[in-house]
């Protein structure tokens, strides 16, 4: 408050007293636990009253428990030397012609000395407990030979991977430290659509960046994500935010920032977070056993359309339609049949086919469950003892060597790709795509790895290297690559210019 020198002393004292009283009230308000801004229900047509969200206290209190993660994987690779010399010399090098004059005909070429390839992945994470357990995304640390954790106070630690679960994209790390700041865990199930939330992470490497927004939707199902129903928000999430926490206004973690929907590789207003309830169940199993055990029925299912449901004598399209029963599986032993529609699991409704893996996978092997079925116009109840879900077999390219002339290089990106043979496409159940042979520079910084298969660019499927080149040329400064990596499919943003 600015005060003029000619201002009366009595007025000054009065003003100070009022100000101090106001400060006390403000202090009392801020000393209270952070709460979700109340929304006052009013008559139709009246404005909705609410407080403006303030995240400053949340960031000050919880920010120190958020960490940056760098994961790198170093491998040796023999690169073909197409030069006429026994050592690599670029053709545009001034000494190329000089040495060429003195090389006897037929000598040189072969292979160069092994070179070291480095693929790096960047992300965020948060400290679960004061003794150094950290949660992040599995795709941030998958395949890493070294993992570094950087704290908000600039301390750095080498981290050990305790375990990861690719099906939910959750990983748990451990650093050797004590008395660390730890987050408070909330309940994603208590989130409401429209509620304020905030994310802290390191998008594009910018440490301790805070972004905020609201919960846009709950229970979102995404392709290839069978065991997670995501929280959708409009919080700005970009590369580097993966694995970071999503907070509610009470300062509790309610989700792990995992994916974005983007046509440009950057944030476009839609981001997805793994509910913390799901992540904590996974984390407890990883800490205890180093892996996650899930129940399995042994059926293949598909979504019901209304027309299909009516053909089975139902008026609604809820439930999961059984299209195959695996031999000697729990479902086969219990008598499930092709054409059964699973309506309930222990009395809990199966609204769509995506609900069934969540309900079954959330139960431990050996658990007995009662399934409510629709079978040939009647409701039937069957009891099944669940088996353990086996790990997915990692689809790997065939050992058949692709022809040497089918490799395509993108020097400005540090990227070399090879065509997939018909046998490889059949083995991987792909219509097209190209195999990543080598990554350096921008390609390595983006997180691409040797062995990745690029399926699409900016949501356009690619058939071969020529279509990849065409789509990259049309992408501007960045492109969103859809990549198959072992048993996972993920988006990777690729910067096309430094």
C-alpha positions as CSV (number, residue, x, y, z in Angstrom):
1,X,0.0,0.0,0.0
2,X,1.4,3.4,-1.0
3,X,1.0,6.2,1.6
4,X,1.6,9.9,0.9
5,X,3.8,11.7,3.4
6,X,0.9,14.2,4.0
7,X,-1.5,11.4,4.9
8,X,-3.0,11.9,8.5
9,X,-1.4,9.8,11.2
10,X,-4.7,8.6,12.5
11,X,-5.8,7.5,9.1
12,X,-2.5,5.6,8.7
13,X,-3.0,3.8,12.0
14,X,-6.5,2.9,11.1
15,X,-5.5,1.7,7.7
16,X,-2.7,-0.5,9.2
17,X,-5.1,-2.0,11.6
18,X,-7.5,-2.9,8.9
19,X,-4.7,-4.3,6.7
20,X,-3.4,-6.4,9.6
21,X,-6.8,-7.8,10.3
22,X,-7.2,-8.6,6.6
23,X,-3.8,-10.3,6.6
24,X,-4.8,-12.4,9.6
25,X,-7.9,-13.6,7.8
26,X,-5.9,-14.3,4.6
27,X,-3.3,-16.2,6.6
28,X,-6.1,-18.2,8.3
29,X,-7.5,-19.0,4.9
30,X,-4.2,-20.2,3.4
31,X,-3.3,-22.2,6.5
32,X,-6.4,-24.4,5.9
33,X,-5.9,-27.6,3.8
34,X,-6.3,-26.9,0.1
35,X,-9.8,-27.8,-1.1
36,X,-11.5,-28.2,-4.4
37,X,-13.1,-24.9,-5.2
38,X,-16.8,-25.1,-4.2
39,X,-19.4,-24.8,-6.8
40,X,-22.6,-23.2,-5.6
41,X,-25.8,-24.6,-7.1
42,X,-28.1,-21.7,-8.1
43,X,-31.3,-21.1,-9.9
44,X,-31.4,-21.6,-13.7
45,X,-29.9,-18.7,-15.5
46,X,-28.0,-17.4,-12.5
47,X,-24.1,-17.4,-12.7
48,X,-22.3,-20.2,-11.0
49,X,-20.1,-19.0,-8.1
50,X,-16.7,-20.5,-7.5
51,X,-13.3,-19.5,-6.2
52,X,-10.4,-19.1,-8.7
53,X,-7.9,-21.9,-8.3
54,X,-4.5,-21.1,-6.9
55,X,-1.8,-23.7,-7.3
56,X,1.1,-21.8,-5.7
57,X,0.8,-23.6,-2.3
58,X,0.5,-27.0,-4.0
59,X,3.6,-26.4,-6.1
60,X,5.6,-25.2,-3.1
61,X,4.5,-28.1,-1.0
62,X,4.6,-31.0,-3.5
63,X,7.1,-29.8,-6.1
64,X,10.2,-31.1,-4.3
65,X,8.8,-34.7,-4.6
66,X,8.8,-34.5,-8.4
67,X,11.9,-35.8,-10.2
68,X,13.3,-35.8,-13.7
69,X,14.4,-39.1,-15.3
70,X,16.9,-39.8,-18.0
71,X,17.2,-43.4,-19.3
72,X,19.9,-44.4,-21.8
73,X,20.8,-47.6,-23.6
74,X,24.2,-48.1,-25.1
75,X,24.8,-50.8,-27.6
76,X,27.6,-51.7,-30.0
77,X,26.8,-52.0,-33.7
78,X,28.9,-53.0,-36.7
79,X,28.1,-50.5,-39.5
80,X,28.8,-51.4,-43.1
81,X,31.7,-49.5,-44.6
82,X,30.9,-48.8,-48.3
83,X,34.0,-46.7,-48.7
84,X,36.8,-48.2,-50.8
85,X,39.1,-47.8,-47.8
86,X,39.4,-50.2,-44.8
87,X,38.4,-47.2,-42.6
88,X,35.5,-44.8,-43.1
89,X,36.1,-41.6,-45.0
90,X,33.1,-39.5,-46.1
91,X,33.0,-38.9,-49.9
92,X,32.9,-35.2,-49.4
93,X,36.1,-35.2,-47.3
94,X,39.0,-33.5,-49.1
95,X,41.2,-36.5,-48.5
96,X,38.8,-39.0,-50.1
97,X,40.3,-38.5,-53.6
98,X,43.8,-38.3,-52.2
99,X,43.7,-41.7,-50.5
100,X,41.7,-43.3,-53.4
101,X,44.7,-42.8,-55.7
102,X,46.9,-44.9,-53.5
103,X,44.5,-47.8,-52.8
104,X,45.2,-50.9,-54.9
105,X,42.2,-52.1,-56.9
106,X,39.9,-54.6,-55.1
107,X,41.1,-53.6,-51.6
108,X,39.3,-51.8,-48.9
109,X,35.6,-51.9,-48.0
110,X,34.3,-54.4,-45.6
111,X,33.0,-53.3,-42.2
112,X,34.0,-50.5,-40.0
113,X,35.0,-50.9,-36.4
114,X,32.1,-51.3,-33.9
115,X,30.4,-48.0,-33.1
116,X,28.4,-47.2,-30.0
117,X,24.8,-46.3,-30.5
118,X,23.0,-44.3,-27.7
119,X,19.2,-44.0,-27.4
120,X,18.0,-41.7,-24.7
121,X,14.6,-41.4,-23.1
122,X,13.5,-38.5,-20.9
123,X,10.6,-38.3,-18.5
124,X,9.4,-37.4,-15.1
125,X,8.5,-39.3,-11.9
126,X,7.5,-38.7,-8.3
127,X,8.8,-40.0,-5.0
128,X,6.4,-42.5,-3.3
129,X,8.2,-42.9,0.0
130,X,10.9,-41.2,2.0
131,X,13.3,-44.1,1.5
132,X,13.6,-43.6,-2.3
133,X,10.9,-45.5,-4.1
134,X,9.9,-43.6,-7.3
135,X,7.0,-44.1,-9.7
136,X,7.1,-43.3,-13.5
137,X,5.9,-44.7,-16.8
138,X,7.3,-48.0,-18.0
139,X,7.9,-46.6,-21.5
140,X,10.3,-44.0,-20.0
141,X,12.7,-46.7,-18.7
142,X,12.0,-49.7,-20.9
143,X,15.2,-51.2,-22.2
144,X,17.4,-48.8,-20.3
145,X,20.9,-49.8,-19.2
146,X,21.3,-46.7,-17.0
147,X,18.7,-44.6,-15.2
148,X,19.5,-41.2,-13.7
149,X,17.2,-39.4,-11.4
150,X,17.5,-35.6,-10.8
151,X,15.8,-34.0,-7.8
152,X,14.2,-30.6,-7.7
153,X,17.2,-29.5,-5.4
154,X,19.6,-30.5,-8.3
155,X,20.9,-33.7,-6.5
156,X,21.3,-36.6,-8.9
157,X,21.1,-40.4,-8.2
158,X,21.5,-43.6,-10.2
159,X,18.3,-45.5,-10.0
160,X,17.6,-49.3,-9.9
161,X,14.6,-50.6,-11.8
162,X,12.5,-52.6,-9.3
163,X,10.0,-53.7,-11.9
164,X,7.7,-52.5,-14.6
165,X,4.3,-53.5,-16.0
166,X,3.9,-52.6,-19.7
167,X,0.2,-53.4,-19.7
168,X,-0.5,-50.4,-17.5
169,X,2.7,-48.5,-18.4
170,X,3.8,-48.3,-14.7
171,X,7.3,-48.7,-13.4
172,X,8.9,-48.5,-9.9
173,X,12.5,-47.3,-9.4
174,X,14.6,-47.1,-6.2
175,X,17.4,-44.7,-5.3
176,X,19.7,-45.0,-2.3
177,X,18.6,-42.0,-0.2
178,X,16.6,-41.3,2.9
179,X,14.4,-38.5,4.3
180,X,13.2,-37.6,0.9
181,X,10.1,-35.5,0.2
182,X,7.2,-37.8,-0.8
183,X,3.9,-37.2,-2.4
184,X,0.5,-37.8,-0.8
185,X,-1.7,-40.4,-2.7
186,X,-5.3,-39.5,-3.4
187,X,-8.2,-41.4,-4.9
188,X,-8.8,-41.1,-8.7
189,X,-12.3,-42.6,-8.1
190,X,-13.2,-39.5,-6.2
191,X,-12.3,-37.1,-9.1
192,X,-15.2,-35.2,-10.7
193,X,-15.4,-34.1,-14.3
194,X,-14.7,-30.3,-14.3
195,X,-12.5,-30.5,-11.3
196,X,-9.2,-28.5,-11.3
197,X,-6.0,-30.5,-11.6
198,X,-2.3,-29.7,-12.1
199,X,0.7,-31.5,-13.5
200,X,4.4,-31.0,-12.6
201,X,7.2,-32.3,-14.9
202,X,9.9,-31.5,-17.3
203,X,8.4,-31.0,-20.8
204,X,11.1,-30.7,-23.4
205,X,13.6,-30.7,-20.6
206,X,12.3,-27.6,-18.8
207,X,12.6,-28.7,-15.1
208,X,9.8,-28.2,-12.6
209,X,7.2,-26.9,-15.1
210,X,3.7,-26.5,-13.8
211,X,0.6,-26.7,-16.0
212,X,-3.1,-26.8,-14.9
213,X,-6.5,-27.5,-16.3
214,X,-9.6,-29.5,-15.5
215,X,-10.7,-33.1,-15.7
216,X,-12.3,-33.4,-19.1
217,X,-13.6,-37.0,-18.8
218,X,-13.1,-40.2,-16.8
219,X,-12.9,-43.9,-17.8
220,X,-11.5,-43.3,-21.3
221,X,-10.5,-46.4,-23.2
222,X,-7.6,-46.1,-25.7
223,X,-6.5,-48.5,-28.4
224,X,-4.1,-51.3,-27.1
225,X,-4.7,-50.2,-23.5
226,X,-6.8,-53.1,-22.1
227,X,-6.1,-52.7,-18.4
228,X,-6.4,-48.9,-17.9
229,X,-9.4,-46.5,-18.1
230,X,-7.7,-43.2,-18.4
231,X,-8.4,-39.8,-16.9
232,X,-8.7,-37.3,-19.7
233,X,-7.7,-33.7,-19.0
234,X,-6.9,-30.5,-20.8
235,X,-3.7,-30.0,-18.8
236,X,-0.8,-29.2,-21.1
237,X,1.3,-32.4,-21.3
238,X,4.3,-32.6,-23.7
239,X,7.3,-34.9,-24.2
240,X,9.2,-35.1,-20.9
241,X,6.0,-35.0,-18.8
242,X,5.5,-38.7,-19.1
243,X,5.6,-40.4,-15.7
244,X,5.0,-37.2,-13.8
245,X,2.2,-36.7,-11.3
246,X,-1.3,-35.3,-11.8
247,X,-2.4,-33.4,-8.6
248,X,-5.8,-32.4,-7.3
249,X,-6.2,-29.2,-5.3
250,X,-5.6,-31.0,-2.1
251,X,-2.1,-31.7,-3.2
252,X,-2.8,-35.4,-3.7
253,X,-1.6,-37.4,-6.7
254,X,-4.6,-38.7,-8.6
255,X,-2.9,-39.9,-11.8
256,X,0.3,-40.5,-13.8
257,X,0.6,-38.4,-16.9
258,X,1.1,-40.9,-19.7
259,X,-0.1,-40.0,-23.2
260,X,-1.4,-37.1,-25.4
261,X,-3.5,-37.0,-28.4
262,X,-1.7,-35.0,-31.0
263,X,-1.4,-34.5,-34.8
264,X,1.7,-32.3,-34.4
265,X,3.7,-34.1,-31.8
266,X,2.9,-31.4,-29.2
267,X,0.0,-30.7,-26.9
268,X,-3.4,-30.1,-28.5
269,X,-5.7,-29.9,-25.5
270,X,-6.2,-33.6,-24.8
271,X,-4.0,-35.6,-22.4
272,X,-4.4,-38.8,-20.6
273,X,-3.4,-40.0,-17.1
274,X,-3.3,-43.4,-15.5
275,X,-5.6,-43.4,-12.4
276,X,-3.4,-43.6,-9.3
277,X,-5.7,-46.3,-7.8
278,X,-4.6,-48.6,-10.7
279,X,-1.0,-47.5,-10.5
280,X,-0.7,-48.1,-6.7
281,X,-2.1,-51.7,-7.0
282,X,0.6,-52.4,-9.7
283,X,3.3,-50.7,-7.7
284,X,2.6,-52.8,-4.6
285,X,3.0,-56.0,-6.6
286,X,6.2,-54.7,-8.3
287,X,7.7,-53.8,-4.9
288,X,6.8,-57.2,-3.5
289,X,7.4,-59.5,-6.4
290,X,9.1,-57.5,-9.1
291,X,6.2,-58.4,-11.4
292,X,2.4,-58.2,-11.7
293,X,0.1,-61.3,-11.5
294,X,-3.3,-61.1,-13.1
295,X,-6.2,-63.4,-13.4
296,X,-7.2,-65.0,-16.8
297,X,-10.3,-66.5,-18.2
298,X,-8.9,-67.8,-21.5
299,X,-11.5,-66.3,-23.8
300,X,-11.3,-63.9,-26.8
301,X,-14.0,-61.3,-26.9
302,X,-15.3,-58.6,-29.1
303,X,-17.6,-55.5,-28.8
304,X,-21.3,-55.8,-29.4
305,X,-23.1,-53.6,-31.8
306,X,-26.9,-53.1,-31.4
307,X,-27.5,-55.1,-34.6
308,X,-25.3,-58.0,-33.3
309,X,-26.9,-57.9,-29.9
310,X,-30.4,-58.2,-31.4
311,X,-29.2,-61.2,-33.4
312,X,-28.5,-62.9,-30.1
313,X,-31.9,-61.9,-28.8
314,X,-31.0,-58.9,-26.7
315,X,-32.3,-55.4,-26.9
316,X,-29.2,-53.7,-25.5
317,X,-25.5,-53.9,-26.6
318,X,-24.0,-54.2,-23.2
319,X,-21.7,-57.1,-22.3
320,X,-18.7,-58.9,-23.9
321,X,-19.3,-61.4,-26.7
322,X,-17.1,-64.5,-26.5
323,X,-15.7,-65.4,-30.0
324,X,-13.2,-68.0,-28.9
325,X,-12.5,-70.2,-25.9
326,X,-8.9,-71.4,-25.4
327,X,-8.5,-75.2,-24.9
328,X,-7.9,-76.3,-21.3
329,X,-8.4,-72.7,-20.0
330,X,-10.5,-71.8,-17.0
331,X,-13.3,-70.8,-19.3
332,X,-13.2,-74.1,-21.1
333,X,-13.2,-76.0,-17.9
334,X,-16.2,-74.0,-16.6
335,X,-18.1,-74.6,-19.8
336,X,-18.1,-71.2,-21.5
337,X,-19.1,-71.3,-25.1
338,X,-18.6,-69.3,-28.2
339,X,-21.5,-66.9,-28.5
340,X,-21.9,-66.4,-24.8
341,X,-22.3,-62.8,-23.7
342,X,-20.7,-62.0,-20.4
343,X,-23.0,-59.6,-18.6
344,X,-21.6,-59.5,-15.0
345,X,-18.6,-60.5,-12.9
346,X,-19.5,-61.2,-9.3
347,X,-22.6,-59.1,-9.8
348,X,-20.7,-56.1,-11.3
349,X,-22.0,-55.1,-14.7
350,X,-19.9,-55.5,-17.8
351,X,-21.0,-52.4,-19.8
352,X,-18.7,-53.1,-22.8
353,X,-16.1,-55.6,-23.9
354,X,-13.3,-53.4,-22.5
355,X,-14.7,-53.8,-18.9
356,X,-14.1,-57.6,-18.8
357,X,-10.3,-57.5,-18.9
358,X,-10.3,-54.9,-16.2
359,X,-12.6,-56.9,-13.9
360,X,-10.8,-60.2,-14.5
361,X,-7.2,-58.8,-14.6
362,X,-7.8,-57.0,-11.3
363,X,-8.3,-60.3,-9.5
364,X,-5.5,-62.7,-8.4
365,X,-4.9,-66.1,-10.0
366,X,-6.8,-68.8,-8.1
367,X,-9.7,-66.5,-7.4
368,X,-13.2,-67.9,-8.0
369,X,-15.6,-65.6,-9.8
370,X,-19.2,-65.9,-10.8
371,X,-20.0,-64.9,-14.3
372,X,-23.5,-63.9,-15.4
373,X,-24.0,-64.9,-19.0
374,X,-26.6,-64.5,-21.8
375,X,-26.7,-67.9,-23.6
376,X,-29.2,-68.6,-26.3
377,X,-31.9,-66.3,-25.0
378,X,-31.5,-67.1,-21.3
379,X,-29.4,-65.9,-18.4
380,X,-27.0,-68.4,-17.0
381,X,-24.5,-68.2,-14.0
382,X,-21.1,-70.0,-14.2
383,X,-18.4,-70.2,-11.6
384,X,-14.8,-70.0,-12.9
385,X,-11.4,-70.4,-11.1
386,X,-9.0,-67.9,-12.7
387,X,-5.6,-68.9,-14.0
388,X,-2.6,-66.6,-14.2
389,X,-2.3,-64.4,-17.2
390,X,0.9,-65.3,-19.1
391,X,3.2,-62.5,-20.3
392,X,2.7,-61.4,-23.9
393,X,5.1,-63.0,-26.3
394,X,7.3,-60.2,-27.6
395,X,6.8,-59.9,-31.4
396,X,10.2,-59.6,-32.9
397,X,11.1,-59.3,-36.6
398,X,12.1,-62.4,-38.4
399,X,15.7,-63.3,-38.5
400,X,15.6,-63.2,-42.2
401,X,18.1,-60.6,-43.3
402,X,16.5,-57.8,-45.4
403,X,18.3,-57.1,-48.7
404,X,21.0,-54.6,-48.3
405,X,19.6,-52.3,-51.0
406,X,16.3,-51.7,-49.1
407,X,17.7,-49.5,-46.5
408,X,16.9,-45.8,-46.5
409,X,18.7,-43.1,-44.6
410,X,17.5,-39.7,-43.4
411,X,20.9,-38.0,-42.6
412,X,19.4,-34.8,-41.2
413,X,17.5,-36.9,-38.6
414,X,20.2,-39.5,-38.0
415,X,17.7,-42.2,-38.9
416,X,18.2,-45.3,-41.1
417,X,15.2,-47.6,-41.8
418,X,14.7,-50.9,-43.7
419,X,11.8,-52.4,-45.4
420,X,9.9,-55.2,-43.8
421,X,9.8,-58.5,-45.7
422,X,6.4,-60.2,-46.3
423,X,7.4,-62.8,-43.8
424,X,8.1,-60.2,-41.1
425,X,4.8,-58.4,-41.8
426,X,2.9,-61.6,-41.5
427,X,4.7,-62.5,-38.2
428,X,3.9,-59.0,-36.8
429,X,0.4,-58.9,-38.2
430,X,1.2,-55.5,-39.9
431,X,0.1,-54.2,-43.3
432,X,3.1,-51.9,-43.7
433,X,5.7,-50.1,-41.7
434,X,9.5,-49.8,-41.7
435,X,12.1,-51.2,-39.3
436,X,14.4,-48.8,-37.5
437,X,18.0,-49.9,-38.2
438,X,20.0,-47.1,-36.7
439,X,19.3,-43.9,-34.7
440,X,21.5,-40.9,-33.9
441,X,21.0,-37.2,-33.5
442,X,17.4,-36.0,-33.6
443,X,16.1,-39.5,-34.0
444,X,17.9,-40.7,-30.8
445,X,16.9,-37.6,-28.9
446,X,13.2,-38.3,-29.7
447,X,13.4,-41.7,-28.1
448,X,13.4,-43.9,-31.2
449,X,15.4,-47.1,-30.7
450,X,16.9,-49.8,-32.9
451,X,14.3,-52.4,-33.6
452,X,11.3,-50.1,-33.4
453,X,8.8,-50.4,-36.2
454,X,7.4,-47.1,-37.5
455,X,3.7,-47.8,-38.4
456,X,2.3,-44.3,-39.0
457,X,3.2,-40.6,-39.2
458,X,0.7,-38.0,-38.0
459,X,-2.0,-40.7,-38.0
460,X,-1.4,-41.7,-41.6
461,X,-0.3,-45.3,-42.1
462,X,2.9,-45.9,-44.0
463,X,3.5,-48.7,-46.4
464,X,7.2,-48.3,-47.0
465,X,10.2,-45.9,-46.7
466,X,9.0,-43.8,-49.6
467,X,5.7,-43.1,-47.9
468,X,7.6,-42.3,-44.7
469,X,9.7,-39.8,-46.5
470,X,6.7,-38.2,-48.1
471,X,4.8,-37.8,-44.8
472,X,7.9,-36.4,-43.0
473,X,8.4,-33.8,-45.8
474,X,4.8,-32.7,-45.2
475,X,5.1,-32.5,-41.4
476,X,6.8,-29.1,-40.9
477,X,9.0,-28.9,-37.8
478,X,7.8,-32.1,-36.0
479,X,6.0,-35.3,-36.6
480,X,4.1,-37.8,-34.4
481,X,5.3,-41.3,-35.1
482,X,3.2,-44.3,-34.2
483,X,5.7,-47.0,-33.2
484,X,5.5,-50.7,-32.4
485,X,8.1,-51.5,-29.7
486,X,8.1,-55.2,-28.8
487,X,4.6,-55.7,-27.3
488,X,3.7,-52.0,-27.0
489,X,2.4,-49.4,-29.4
490,X,3.2,-45.8,-28.6
491,X,3.4,-42.3,-30.1
492,X,6.9,-40.7,-30.3
493,X,7.2,-37.0,-31.3
494,X,10.1,-36.5,-33.7
495,X,11.6,-33.1,-34.2
496,X,12.6,-32.6,-37.8
497,X,14.8,-29.5,-37.2
498,X,17.3,-28.5,-34.5
